[in-house]
Amino acid sequence: MACFGLLRRIDSGALSRLQKMLKPPNPIRLLLALAALAAVAVASSGCGTTSADVTRGRVLFIQKCGTCHTLAEAGTTAQIGPNLDAAFAAARAAGQSSSTVEGVVIPQVENPRPSTNNPAVSMPADLVTGQDLDDVAAYVGRYAGVPGAAPPKVPGGPGAQVFANNGCGGCHTLAAAKSGGVTGPNLDESLAPGESMAAIEEMIVKPNAEIVKGYPANVMPQSFGETLSEKELEDLVQYLVENTPAGGGKGQGKSKSG
């Protein structure tokens, strides 16, 4: 993080000038202007973050940022905030590096521009901080605006793809998905035999309705009911039933019932 000190100092003076130039404020144009600014700063500093976890950054992005931003590799399509692929496409085409994009993301998250009291116009400052910010910035830096970027394809059918696209494995252990997340319950253990599909669906769309002992509330995103399509939700539930004790194990899923 220390090597972005120069970038932050430059941003503090330059952002106000950029805002005057961009009237009315246009978040995408501002991000592109910042990309040019960051290129100078990063080139001067000669370094970037080295301890970031891009895989963890993807999970955090989906949870914290994907409800507002489109990013093809994350599988997110929200339009409240700028489309990050569109915002950085020109910078990529001009040859800007991942570290340059990463350098733009960090100060933008710490001190969003434009800044208003309207969440439809600007995001809150410090949405992620510390190592979380490093990881998210590294992830966005690697994939935003990259032509052809898409969520990684996984075996196991459409439900497995929904599980992967939404970063579920970053928080949950599930043998079928080869995931080992520990932030949330181990799904191989917590989805008990006979658990109904309706109950599992409620766990996804209303995660605070019943908290598994030993885990805090408000950790799992509560927006999956809006961000997942009806088909995606159905596929995900079916996948979990078929691959956990809820359905007796892989290949023994139950038909959906009310």
Buried (B, 14 or more C-beta within 10 A) or exposed (E): EEBBEBBBEBBEEBBEEBBEEBEEBEBBBBBBBBBBBBBBBBEEBEEBBEEBBBEBBBBBBBBBBBBBBBBBBBBBEBEEBBBBBBBBBBBBEEEBBBBBBBBBBBBBBBBBBBEEEEEEBBBEEEBBEEBBBBBBBBBBBBBBBBEEBEBEEBEBBBBBBBBBBBBBBBBBBBBBBEBEBEEBBBBBEBBEEEBBBEBBBBBBBEBEEEBEEEBEEEBBBBEBEEBBEEEBBBBBBBBBBBBBBBBBBEEEBBEEEE
